Structures are given as structure tokens and as C-alpha cells.
Amino acid sequence: MFLSPQAALVRNALVAGTNGAITLVILLIAPLGLAAVWINTLLVVAASFATASFSDRLILFLQRSHSSQPLDLSVPPAPGDRLGRRPGNQGPR
């Protein structure tokens, strides 16, 4: 999946805004002071944005490090067995 930096920024802002809105609704129901509600909501928005941005950078870093080294998932044959089958294994039935 490829996202441009602008699309990632918009997505991260939407994730942070959504988390902030949910937190605001939950905190407005609770009997807290209004200042505590707003401070907590802003902290949730900032933490959500930072976490989403960090995870985007981490995924990009991991994709770049593995793009030059393809994975080899083949199983080597057993020593002395030309077909790679074990004794007693007749293959699929």
C-alpha cells in the first residue's frame, strides 16, 4: 500500500480528530471539570497523531529495508534425496 505524504497527513489528522471527538463525548458524560475535559481531549488528539505518524514512518522504514532483500521461502531437499521426499511419503493422495 502506498500513500503520499499528504494523504498520510490527512489520514493521521482524521484518526486523531476521531479519537479526540470520541474522548470528548465520553469525558463530557463524566462529572469532571471543563478544563480537565479539554486538556485530556487535546492530549488524546496529540498522542493519536504522534502514534499514527510514528507507525507510518516505521512501516516505511521496514518496507525499504526489506525491498532489496527478497525472502527465500523454499525448503531445501533432504540430503541424498533427489526429489526432496522423505521415505514413506508418497505425496498427495
OpenMM code with the backbone's topology and positions (N, CA, C; nanometers):
from openmm import Vec3, app, unit

residues = "MET PHE LEU SER PRO GLN ALA ALA LEU VAL ARG ASN ALA LEU VAL ALA GLY THR ASN GLY ALA ILE THR LEU VAL ILE LEU LEU ILE ALA PRO LEU GLY LEU ALA ALA VAL TRP ILE ASN THR LEU LEU VAL VAL ALA ALA SER PHE ALA THR ALA SER PHE SER ASP ARG LEU ILE LEU PHE LEU GLN ARG SER HIS SER SER GLN PRO LEU ASP LEU SER VAL PRO PRO ALA PRO GLY ASP ARG LEU GLY ARG ARG PRO GLY ASN GLN GLY PRO ARG".split()
positions = [
    Vec3(0.0846, -0.1169, 0.0000),
    Vec3(0.0000, 0.0000, 0.0000),
    Vec3(0.0889, 0.1228, 0.0000),
    Vec3(0.0639, 0.2130, -0.0899),
    Vec3(0.1420, 0.3351, -0.0995),
    Vec3(0.0525, 0.4544, -0.0722),
    Vec3(0.0957, 0.5390, 0.0177),
    Vec3(0.0269, 0.6646, 0.0461),
    Vec3(0.1259, 0.7786, 0.0298),
    Vec3(0.0805, 0.8839, -0.0330),
    Vec3(0.1663, 1.0010, -0.0434),
    Vec3(0.1759, 1.0666, 0.0945),
    Vec3(0.2775, 1.1487, 0.1155),
    Vec3(0.2887, 1.2157, 0.2460),
    Vec3(0.1665, 1.3012, 0.2804),
    Vec3(0.1047, 1.3634, 0.1785),
    Vec3(-0.0134, 1.4448, 0.2041),
    Vec3(-0.1314, 1.3569, 0.2452),
    Vec3(-0.1474, 1.2415, 0.1796),
    Vec3(-0.2572, 1.1511, 0.2144),
    Vec3(-0.2372, 1.0929, 0.3543),
    Vec3(-0.1126, 1.0612, 0.3897),
    Vec3(-0.0846, 1.0109, 0.5243),
    Vec3(-0.1135, 1.1173, 0.6286),
    Vec3(-0.0795, 1.2432, 0.5990),
    Vec3(-0.1069, 1.3529, 0.6918),
    Vec3(-0.2575, 1.3695, 0.7128),
    Vec3(-0.3348, 1.3645, 0.6048),
    Vec3(-0.4804, 1.3776, 0.6160),
    Vec3(-0.5382, 1.2595, 0.6941),
    Vec3(-0.4912, 1.1390, 0.6649),
    Vec3(-0.5411, 1.0213, 0.7366),
    Vec3(-0.5080, 1.0296, 0.8845),
    Vec3(-0.3860, 1.0685, 0.9177),
    Vec3(-0.3464, 1.0794, 1.0582),
    Vec3(-0.4262, 1.1880, 1.1299),
    Vec3(-0.4523, 1.2986, 1.0617),
    Vec3(-0.5336, 1.4047, 1.1223),
    Vec3(-0.6766, 1.3565, 1.1454),
    Vec3(-0.7314, 1.2793, 1.0522),
    Vec3(-0.8667, 1.2257, 1.0702),
    Vec3(-0.8724, 1.1248, 1.1847),
    Vec3(-0.7703, 1.0410, 1.1960),
    Vec3(-0.7651, 0.9449, 1.3073),
    Vec3(-0.7576, 1.0197, 1.4397),
    Vec3(-0.6713, 1.1203, 1.4463),
    Vec3(-0.6566, 1.1970, 1.5699),
    Vec3(-0.7853, 1.2729, 1.6034),
    Vec3(-0.8479, 1.3324, 1.5045),
    Vec3(-0.9736, 1.4046, 1.5283),
    Vec3(-1.0857, 1.3132, 1.5739),
    Vec3(-1.0930, 1.1955, 1.5133),
    Vec3(-1.1959, 1.0989, 1.5529),
    Vec3(-1.1731, 1.0520, 1.6961),
    Vec3(-1.0495, 1.0178, 1.7301),
    Vec3(-1.0200, 0.9766, 1.8678),
    Vec3(-1.0484, 1.0890, 1.9662),
    Vec3(-1.0162, 1.2116, 1.9282),
    Vec3(-1.0448, 1.3256, 2.0146),
    Vec3(-1.1933, 1.3475, 2.0341),
    Vec3(-1.2717, 1.3332, 1.9273),
    Vec3(-1.4170, 1.3508, 1.9384),
    Vec3(-1.4792, 1.2444, 2.0277),
    Vec3(-1.4342, 1.1205, 2.0113),
    Vec3(-1.4863, 1.0126, 2.0962),
    Vec3(-1.4506, 1.0388, 2.2419),
    Vec3(-1.3264, 1.0802, 2.2659),
    Vec3(-1.2840, 1.1107, 2.4029),
    Vec3(-1.3633, 1.2267, 2.4609),
    Vec3(-1.3875, 1.3285, 2.3817),
    Vec3(-1.4641, 1.4447, 2.4280),
    Vec3(-1.6049, 1.4040, 2.4697),
    Vec3(-1.6696, 1.3224, 2.3893),
    Vec3(-1.8055, 1.2773, 2.4228),
    Vec3(-1.8046, 1.1962, 2.5518),
    Vec3(-1.7074, 1.1065, 2.5646),
    Vec3(-1.7008, 1.0233, 2.6848),
    Vec3(-1.6742, 1.1090, 2.8083),
    Vec3(-1.5827, 1.2049, 2.7960),
    Vec3(-1.5469, 1.2867, 2.9121),
    Vec3(-1.6550, 1.3872, 2.9491),
    Vec3(-1.7331, 1.4317, 2.8531),
    Vec3(-1.8412, 1.5244, 2.8858),
    Vec3(-1.9520, 1.4556, 2.9644),
    Vec3(-1.9629, 1.3254, 2.9501),
    Vec3(-2.0612, 1.2495, 3.0272),
    Vec3(-2.0139, 1.2371, 3.1725),
    Vec3(-1.8829, 1.2220, 3.1912),
    Vec3(-1.8271, 1.2040, 3.3257),
    Vec3(-1.8314, 1.3373, 3.4025),
    Vec3(-1.8443, 1.3309, 3.5329),
    Vec3(-1.8505, 1.4550, 3.6129),
    Vec3(-1.7110, 1.5114, 3.6410),
    Vec3(-1.6477, 1.5705, 3.5398),
    Vec3(-1.5169, 1.6346, 3.5554),
    Vec3(-1.5313, 1.7827, 3.5250),
    Vec3(-1.4293, 1.8570, 3.5597),
    Vec3(-1.4292, 1.9987, 3.5246),
    Vec3(-1.4066, 2.0164, 3.3752),
    Vec3(-1.4554, 2.1266, 3.3218),
    Vec3(-1.4453, 2.1505, 3.1780),
    Vec3(-1.2999, 2.1638, 3.1331),
    Vec3(-1.2160, 2.2227, 3.2155),
    Vec3(-1.0742, 2.2365, 3.1792),
    Vec3(-1.0071, 2.0997, 3.1682),
    Vec3(-1.0396, 2.0093, 3.2598),
    Vec3(-0.9826, 1.8745, 3.2542),
    Vec3(-1.0287, 1.8013, 3.1287),
    Vec3(-1.1525, 1.8209, 3.0898),
    Vec3(-1.2059, 1.7566, 2.9696),
    Vec3(-1.1314, 1.8061, 2.8460),
    Vec3(-1.1135, 1.9370, 2.8332),
    Vec3(-1.0467, 1.9915, 2.7154),
    Vec3(-0.8993, 1.9538, 2.7107),
    Vec3(-0.8314, 1.9582, 2.8244),
    Vec3(-0.6897, 1.9214, 2.8276),
    Vec3(-0.6716, 1.7748, 2.7912),
    Vec3(-0.7553, 1.6888, 2.8474),
    Vec3(-0.7459, 1.5455, 2.8167),
    Vec3(-0.7753, 1.5204, 2.6690),
    Vec3(-0.8748, 1.5863, 2.6140),
    Vec3(-0.9094, 1.5691, 2.4727),
    Vec3(-0.7938, 1.6127, 2.3828),
    Vec3(-0.7331, 1.7262, 2.4130),
    Vec3(-0.6202, 1.7730, 2.3322),
    Vec3(-0.5005, 1.6789, 2.3432),
    Vec3(-0.4784, 1.6242, 2.4626),
    Vec3(-0.3690, 1.5279, 2.4776),
    Vec3(-0.3958, 1.3998, 2.3988),
    Vec3(-0.5199, 1.3547, 2.3954),
    Vec3(-0.5536, 1.2352, 2.3170),
    Vec3(-0.5342, 1.2627, 2.1680),
    Vec3(-0.5747, 1.3797, 2.1213),
    Vec3(-0.5554, 1.4152, 1.9797),
    Vec3(-0.4067, 1.4168, 1.9454),
    Vec3(-0.3254, 1.4811, 2.0285),
    Vec3(-0.1814, 1.4894, 2.0020),
    Vec3(-0.1163, 1.3507, 2.0062),
    Vec3(-0.1534, 1.2698, 2.1043),
    Vec3(-0.0953, 1.1354, 2.1148),
    Vec3(-0.1380, 1.0470, 1.9980),
    Vec3(-0.2627, 1.0588, 1.9547),
    Vec3(-0.3097, 0.9799, 1.8399),
    Vec3(-0.2347, 1.0189, 1.7131),
    Vec3(-0.2175, 1.1486, 1.6916),
    Vec3(-0.1458, 1.1948, 1.5727),
    Vec3(-0.0001, 1.1501, 1.5758),
    Vec3(0.0647, 1.1623, 1.6903),
    Vec3(0.2047, 1.1222, 1.7016),
    Vec3(0.2210, 0.9711, 1.6810),
    Vec3(0.1305, 0.8930, 1.7383),
    Vec3(0.1383, 0.7481, 1.7235),
    Vec3(0.1163, 0.7057, 1.5790),
    Vec3(0.0168, 0.7645, 1.5124),
    Vec3(-0.0092, 0.7302, 1.3723),
    Vec3(0.1081, 0.7719, 1.2829),
    Vec3(0.1660, 0.8881, 1.3078),
    Vec3(0.2809, 0.9334, 1.2282),
    Vec3(0.4024, 0.8445, 1.2506),
    Vec3(0.4273, 0.8067, 1.3761),
    Vec3(0.5386, 0.7181, 1.4064),
    Vec3(0.5202, 0.5823, 1.3394),
    Vec3(0.3992, 0.5277, 1.3440),
    Vec3(0.3766, 0.3969, 1.2817),
    Vec3(0.3922, 0.4045, 1.1297),
    Vec3(0.3520, 0.5163, 1.0684),
    Vec3(0.3743, 0.5333, 0.9244),
    Vec3(0.5231, 0.5335, 0.8918),
    Vec3(0.6015, 0.6047, 0.9699),
    Vec3(0.7463, 0.6095, 0.9465),
    Vec3(0.8116, 0.4734, 0.9694),
    Vec3(0.7651, 0.4012, 1.0701),
    Vec3(0.8195, 0.2684, 1.0979),
    Vec3(0.7876, 0.1716, 0.9842),
    Vec3(0.6659, 0.1742, 0.9341),
    Vec3(0.6286, 0.0863, 0.8232),
    Vec3(0.7086, 0.1208, 0.6988),
    Vec3(0.7270, 0.2500, 0.6714),
    Vec3(0.8072, 0.2913, 0.5559),
    Vec3(0.9512, 0.2435, 0.5702),
    Vec3(1.0083, 0.2553, 0.6901),
    Vec3(1.1443, 0.2088, 0.7145),
    Vec3(1.1546, 0.0579, 0.6930),
    Vec3(1.0587, -0.0173, 0.7443),
    Vec3(1.0622, -0.1627, 0.7289),
    Vec3(1.0433, -0.2050, 0.5836),
    Vec3(0.9593, -0.1346, 0.5098),
    Vec3(0.9401, -0.1672, 0.3690),
    Vec3(1.0673, -0.1404, 0.2898),
    Vec3(1.1376, -0.0335, 0.3202),
    Vec3(1.2616, -0.0018, 0.2483),
    Vec3(1.3711, -0.1022, 0.2803),
    Vec3(1.3788, -0.1480, 0.4045),
    Vec3(1.4864, -0.2399, 0.4411),
    Vec3(1.4651, -0.3785, 0.3823),
    Vec3(1.3420, -0.4164, 0.3557),
    Vec3(1.3162, -0.5493, 0.3007),
    Vec3(1.2993, -0.5488, 0.1491),
    Vec3(1.2917, -0.4321, 0.0872),
    Vec3(1.2696, -0.4291, -0.0567),
    Vec3(1.3914, -0.4767, -0.1348),
    Vec3(1.5118, -0.4605, -0.0803),
    Vec3(1.6313, -0.5017, -0.1522),
    Vec3(1.6664, -0.6483, -0.1261),
    Vec3(1.6049, -0.7108, -0.0271),
    Vec3(1.6350, -0.8491, 0.0068),
    Vec3(1.5077, -0.9328, -0.0021),
    Vec3(1.4851, -0.9987, -0.1165),
    Vec3(1.3646, -1.0817, -0.1261),
    Vec3(1.3738, -1.2018, -0.0320),
    Vec3(1.2601, -1.2430, 0.0183),
    Vec3(1.2562, -1.3575, 0.1084),
    Vec3(1.2652, -1.4871, 0.0297),
    Vec3(1.3466, -1.5801, 0.0772),
    Vec3(1.3572, -1.7120, 0.0162),
    Vec3(1.2858, -1.8106, 0.1075),
    Vec3(1.1658, -1.8509, 0.0674),
    Vec3(1.0840, -1.9393, 0.1499),
    Vec3(1.0883, -2.0835, 0.1027),
    Vec3(1.1809, -2.1169, 0.0126),
    Vec3(1.1876, -2.2542, -0.0371),
    Vec3(1.2520, -2.3450, 0.0673),
    Vec3(1.2106, -2.4706, 0.0668),
    Vec3(1.2637, -2.5698, 0.1604),
    Vec3(1.3657, -2.6541, 0.0861),
    Vec3(1.4897, -2.6607, 0.1362),
    Vec3(1.5902, -2.7409, 0.0661),
    Vec3(1.5573, -2.8901, 0.0776),
    Vec3(1.5915, -2.9689, -0.0250),
    Vec3(1.5647, -3.1128, -0.0182),
    Vec3(1.6528, -3.1801, 0.0859),
    Vec3(1.6063, -3.2943, 0.1333),
    Vec3(1.6826, -3.3708, 0.2319),
    Vec3(1.8112, -3.4224, 0.1673),
    Vec3(1.9192, -3.4381, 0.2440),
    Vec3(2.0452, -3.4867, 0.1868),
    Vec3(2.0288, -3.6270, 0.1285),
    Vec3(2.0761, -3.6481, 0.0072),
    Vec3(2.0706, -3.7781, -0.0577),
    Vec3(1.9375, -3.8089, -0.1243),
    Vec3(1.8424, -3.7200, -0.1186),
    Vec3(1.7112, -3.7435, -0.1792),
    Vec3(1.6945, -3.6447, -0.2935),
    Vec3(1.6916, -3.6952, -0.4148),
    Vec3(1.6874, -3.6073, -0.5310),
    Vec3(1.5543, -3.5365, -0.5458),
    Vec3(1.4446, -3.5973, -0.5028),
    Vec3(1.3140, -3.5363, -0.5192),
    Vec3(1.2704, -3.4563, -0.3971),
    Vec3(1.3444, -3.4653, -0.2903),
    Vec3(1.3090, -3.3904, -0.1709),
    Vec3(1.1994, -3.4550, -0.0902),
    Vec3(1.1699, -3.5837, -0.1160),
    Vec3(1.0660, -3.6528, -0.0405),
    Vec3(1.1285, -3.7360, 0.0694),
    Vec3(1.0582, -3.7493, 0.1762),
    Vec3(1.1050, -3.8325, 0.2855),
    Vec3(1.0616, -3.9754, 0.2610),
    Vec3(1.1360, -4.0729, 0.3156),
    Vec3(1.0937, -4.2125, 0.2983),
    Vec3(0.9578, -4.2358, 0.3615),
    Vec3(0.8728, -4.3044, 0.2907),
    Vec3(0.7388, -4.3336, 0.3385),
    Vec3(0.6362, -4.2303, 0.2964),
    Vec3(0.6800, -4.1189, 0.2425),
    Vec3(0.5869, -4.0169, 0.1982),
    Vec3(0.5618, -4.0368, 0.0489),
    Vec3(0.4422, -4.0721, 0.0146),
    Vec3(0.4082, -4.0989, -0.1241),
    Vec3(0.3547, -3.9748, -0.1962),
    Vec3(0.3511, -3.8628, -0.1267),
    Vec3(0.2986, -3.7421, -0.1887),
    Vec3(0.1493, -3.7294, -0.1641),
    Vec3(0.0842, -3.6368, -0.2323),
    Vec3(-0.0594, -3.6165, -0.2120),
    Vec3(-0.1407, -3.7355, -0.2612),
    Vec3(-0.2465, -3.7655, -0.1891),
    Vec3(-0.3351, -3.8769, -0.2284),
    Vec3(-0.4658, -3.8258, -0.2784),
] * unit.nanometer
topology = app.Topology()
chain = topology.addChain("A")
for resn in residues:
    res = topology.addResidue(resn, chain)
    for name in ("N", "CA", "C"):
        topology.addAtom(name, app.Element.getBySymbol(name[0]), res)
